[in-house]
């Protein structure tokens, strides 16, 4: 039996938006009878080891294989191993350098483990060669929407933005089933102009074409048009098996109660005191850094809107002139009981699932979108960088469950260049559309609920994502048997 069990190795990339869905997917495979090994560094593994141990103790075949992060070699303190730990450009550069140095250790481990398949984050393009050496399938794990991958592919292929007079002029992305307009400023800088990242991303997309297939944390009912488009344009196999976090935590009643209950009691009391669908949840993910000027605009925008809100603020957003401002704002909100500020970590699932929560302001990171969708909430789209501007178009133009706040420039916090402020008036306007009682809000809410129901159905027995996972595992088993037959014929 042991030799017949499929052994799959997962190689996650150390940034929350990539790591969380891959760990959830790995756990899902283990819960469906696959022998799973996750390769990770110590500090990164410590963030999810508890759930792996729980799964292992429940009889599933899953383990973490630790590798050493070269902290001292790149001049970092111990334990700084994740992109989110990059508090400034210099530290971020060292973290990325450290991540690049992991390749040799991972290669050696793969040789030792001799798995039947590698499921690897898109950022590790070199694993295509590792899989080829072992003669096993390499699966490209894409941690965002199918829509964003298709849109990005078509923009790179046809370059519709090249002939525009200005960066603020609009172009239409060719060959999409929906009309999607963007400006060059909404594209990542490495697409607009060749830079050091252009080559790296080129290698990533090349490795996708050379992979056995691509795995998506999405679901058929959400992106069926784009599943089709992906197969016809990029032309490699793909499987949607999301939303994985809802699926893997389905049986886990404790999920909502993670973290510091004392603090959460106060938050819950506040939420319980509010009418249904009256609270807006504001969170920009773990990699966003906001300028003091932008924080001031958000604060006044939320205060001037006529709705209650919960705002997750990061410790790193308190810059020199920011500390006094945010604390004063928090005091004012406590007095008026209109807003609730959470510093750093928030029990997001608990908040999203509460009957008082009526919508979310999101940076359009795919995990946050799926978590909001799973509970049927409409969104205010405020993309910041990477593929988030594509995700905004999916929410607003395709699914019609989002309102754009008017964010215009694709820029990671560590890049140079002007910050484009979203003004308080625009924030108030978006909040009123989303949280108001108008027809547009009602229709968005209805569509979001429908997608929420579809998200629940797709992971149940017989649902699209459920069937995709089972078919995928079966396909990997057939490949393993074929390889073993071929090997025994060669040996004889």
N, C-alpha and C positions, 0 to 999 in steps of 0.2 A: 504494500500500500504506500509506504514511504516514498519509493522511487516513482510511483505514479502521481504523487502529489505535486502540483505545479508550484515551482518556487519563483516568486517575482521580487525583484529588488527595486525599491523606490529611492530616487535621488532628488530630494527637495532643494530648492534654492533658498538661502537664508534671508528672506524678507517676508513679513507676515502675509501679504496678499498672495504670495506663491506657496508658502509653506503650509498654511492652515488647510487649504483645500486638498493639497496632496496628502497630508497626514490623514485627513478624513477619508480620502479615497483608499489609502493603504489599509486603514482599519476596516473599510467596507469589503475589500477583497478578502481579508482574513476571516471576516464574519461569513463569507461565502466559500469557505473551505480551502483558500489558497494559503500556502506557506509564504509569509511576508517578511522581508528584511528591509529596514529603513536605514540608510546610511546618513549619519549626521554628526556634527561636532557637539562637544559636551554641553555648552551653554544653550545651544539651540534645542538639543534633545530634552534638556530639563524642562522646557516649556510645555511639552506634551507627553512626557514619560509616564505620568500618572495614568492617563487613559490607556496607554499601551500596556502597562502593568495590569490594569483592570481587565482588559481584553484577554491578556495571556492567562490570568488567573481564572477567567471564565472558560478556559479550554481552547482558545483560538491560537493558531500557530503564527505568532507575530513577535518580532524582536527588533531592537535598535542595535545597530553596529556602529560603535563610536570611532570617529577619527579625530586627529589632533588639529586644532586651529593654530596656525603659526603666529600667535600673538607677538611673542618676543621678536621674531624675525622681522615683522613689519612695524614694530614699535608701538604696539597697542597693549593696554592693560589686560590682564586675564579676564575672560568672560565677555569681552566686547567682540561679538562674532556675527552680528546681524545688521543688515542695512539700516534698520530703524535706530540702531545705537549711534549712527553717525550724526553727532551734534554740530559738527562744522565740516567744511569741505575737506580739510586735511584728514580728519579722522575717517570720513567717508571714503576717501581715496585709499587709505590704508586697509580698511575693511574689504574693499573690492579687490585690492592686491592680495590679501589673505585668502579670499574666496578662490581667486585664480590659482593659488598655490596648492589647492586641495586635490587637483587633478591626479597627481601621481598616486596619492594614498587611495583614492577611489578606484583607480585602474587596478592597483594591486589587489584590493579587496574583491573586485569583480572577478578577477582571475581565480582567487581562492574560493569564492562562493559558487562559481559556475552555475548561475541561475538559468532559468528557462526563458527569461524575458527581463528587460530593464525598462522601467517607466521613469523617465527623467524629465526634469523641468526644462522648458524650452531654452533657458539661458545656458545650459550645458551642451553646446553644439557638438563638442568633441566626443560625446558618448556614442555618436553614430559609429565612429571608428571602433570604440570599445566593443560595441555589440557585434560589429562585423567580424572582429577577431574571434569572438566567442561563437560566431555563427548562430546568433539568437536575434529575435525581433527587438528593435528599439522603438519604444512608444514615446511620442512627443507629447508632453503634458502642457496644454495651453490653459493658463489660469484665468482667462477672461472670456468675453462673449465670442461666439462664432461670428456674429456680425462684425465685431471689431477686427477680427483676423481677415475676413473677406474684404472689408473696406480698406484696410491698410495694404493688402495685397494689390488691390485695383489702383490705389493711389500711387504705389511704387511702380506698378507696371505701366500705367498710362501718363503719369505725372501731369494731371490736369491743371496743376497750380503753377507750372513753369512759365507760362506766357502771360501771366497777369501783370498789369502795370504796378499794382500795389499789393502789399501784404494784407490789406483789409478788404480787397475785392473778393467776391464770392466765386467759387467754382462748384460744379456738380460732379459728384463721384460717378464715373461711368459704369454701366453694366449692372447696377444694383436694381432689385425689384421695386425699391421705393426711391423717390427723388430726395437725395440728401445733399444739401448745400453746406459748404464750409468755407473758411478763409485760410490762407497759408499759415496765419498765426496760430491756428488751432492744431496744426500738425507738429509733431515732435521735431526739435531742431535738426536732428540727424537726417530727417527726410527733406527738410527745406534746403539745407546746405550740407555738403559733405563735411564730416568731421570725424574725430577718432571713433565715435560710436557707430558710424555708418557701416564700417567694415564688420564690426562685431555683430550687428543686427543682420547684415547680409549673410554671415555664416550661420546664424540662427535659422533664418528662413530656408537656407540651402539644406540644413540638417533636417528640417521638417519634411522636405521633398524626398529625402533619402531614408526617411523612417518608414516603419511598417504601417504606421497610422497615427492619428492624433486623438487624444482623449480630452473631452470637454466637460467642465463642470457646468452643464447647461441642461435644458430639456426640450424635447421635441415641440411641445405645445407653445413654447416661448419663442423658438427661433427656427421653425420648420422651413421657411423660405430660404434661410441662410445655411441650413444643413445641406439643402439641395445645391445651392450655389457653390458651397465649399467643395462638394464632390465633383461638380462639373468644371470649376475654374482651377482649383489647386490640384484636384484630381487624386488625392490620396484618401485612404479609408479614414472614417472618423466615427467616434461613438460619443453620444451625449449621455452622461449618467448622473446628472445633478437633479436637484440641489443636494450635494453630498453632505453638507453639515446637517440639514434637516433629516436626511436619511440615517446617517450613522448615529445621530443622537435621538432618534425616534423613540427608542425604548428607554431612554435615560431621563426619568422624571426629574432628576436632580439638576438637569442642565441649567435651568433658570436660576438656581440658587448658588451659583459659583461665586466665590469672592467673599467680601467682608459683610456679613449679614447685619451687623450693628448699623453700619452706614446705610445699608439697603433698606433697613426698617424705616428709617426717616424718609428715604426716597419714595418708598411704597406708600407711606402715609400721605405724602404730598400728592402722589399720582391718584390715590384713592379719593382724594378730596375734589378731584376735577371731573367735570362732565365727560361723557363718552366723546371720543374723537376730537378733543379740544386742545390737546397738547402737541406741539411740534418738537420733534427730536432733532438736534443739530450735532452732527459729528463728521469730522473730516478725515478719519482714518489715521493710521499710525505714521505715515511718512510725510504728511503735509505740515509745512511750517508757515505761519501767517505773520505778516508784518504788523507792527503796532498800529499803523494807519488802518489796515484792513480789519483788525480786531475792533477798533473803535467804530467802524462803519457797521460791522455785524451787530455789536452791542446796541447801537442806536436803532438799527433796522428792526431788531427783535423787540426792543422796548416800544418803538413807535407803532408796531403792528398791534392789532387788537386781540392777539392770541397768546395763550400760555406756552411756555417752551422749556425744554431741558437742553442745556448746551454743554458739551464735553470740551473742556479746555485743557491743553497740554501744558505741563510745567514749563516746557521750552518756549511756549508762546509769551511767557512773562519776560519781555526784554527790558532794557534799562528803564525806559519811561513807561513800560507796560504794567509793572507790578502794582503800583498804586491805583491805576485806572481799573484794572480787573477786580481788585479787591473792593474798591468803592462801588463798582457796578453790582458785585455780588451782594453787598450789604443792602443796596437799594432794592434789588429783586426780592431779597428775603422780606423786607418791610412790606413791599406791595404784594408779595405772594404770587407774582405773575411768572417769575422765572426761577429755574433751579440750575445752579452751576455744579458740574461734576468735574473734579480735577483728575486728569490722567486716565485712569481705567474706569470704564463704565460697564455695568451688567447689561450689555446691549440687547440680548435676546429677551431678557425680562422686561425691558422698557418697550421694545417694539411690540411685544405680545400683549401689553396691557391695554384694556379697553379704553383708557383715557387718551392713548396715543392715536393721533389722526394722520400723521404724515412725518416725513423725514427730510432734512436737508443733507444731501450726500455729495461727496467728492466724486461720485460715480465709479468708485472702486467696485469690482465685480462681486466680491464677497458681501459687501454691504447691500448692494442692489438685490442679491439673491435672498439675503436675510429679510429685507423689507418686503420683497415679493412673496416670500413663503408665508407671511402673515397678512398679505393682501393690502399693503400700505402704498399710497401714491407718494411721489417724491419731488422735491425741488432739486434740480440738477445743477451742481456747481463744480464742473470738472477743473482739475488743476494741471495735470501733466500726463505723460505716457498715452495710453489708449483711452483715457477717460473721456476725451471729447467725442470719440466714436460712440462710447456707451451712452453719452448724453443724447446723441441723435437717435439711438435705439429707443430710449425711454420716451423722448418727447415726440419724435416724428413717426416712428414705426409702431410702438406699442401704445402710444398716447396715454401714458400713465404718469407723465412728468411735466413739470413747468421749468423752463430754463431761467436761471437767474441773470444770464447775460455775461457769463465769463468768456473772455475773448482770447487769452494768451496761454499757450501750452508751455509751461515753464516749471521745472523742478526747482525747489528752493535754493539749491546750491549753484544753479546756473547764473551767469551774469546777464544783465539786461534789465529793462524797466519792469517794475511790477505794475500791472494794470489793476486798479482798484475797482471792486464792485461797490457801488454807492448804496447808502442806506435806503434811498428812495426805491431803487430797483429791488432791494431785499423785501421791503414792505409790500411792493406790488406783487412779487412772486408768492409771498406768504398769503396775501389776501385771495389770490386766485386759488391756491391749493387748499387752504383751510376754510375758505368762505362757504357760503350756502348757495353759490351760483350753480348754473346748469353744468358749466365746464367741470367744476369740482365734483359734482355728483357723478358725471359720466366717467371721470378718471377713477374715482373710487370704485365704481362698479366694475370697470375693466381690471383694476388691480385685484379686486376680490376674486374675480373669475380666474385670473392667473394664479392667485394664491391657492385656489381649490385645485387647479391643474397641477401645481407643484406638489400638492399632497398626494394626488392620484398617481402621478407618474412613478413614484418610488414604492407604491404598493405592488403586491403580487399581480403580474399581468400588465402593469403600467409600462410605458415606453422605456423609461430609464432602467427599471427593474429588468426588463427583457434584454436591453442592450448589455447590461453588466453580465448576465448569464451567458448570452451568446458570445460575448467577448472572451470570457473565461474558457468556454468550450473551444473556441477557435485557437486559443493559446495551447490548450491541451492537445488538439489535433496536430498543431505544428510541432509540439514536443515529440509526439509519437512518430511523426514522419521523420524527424531528425534522428531519432533513435534507430528507426528501421534502416535509414540510409547509412548510419554509422556501422550498424551490425553487418550490413551487406558489404561495406568497404573492408571491415575487419576480416570477413570471411574470404 
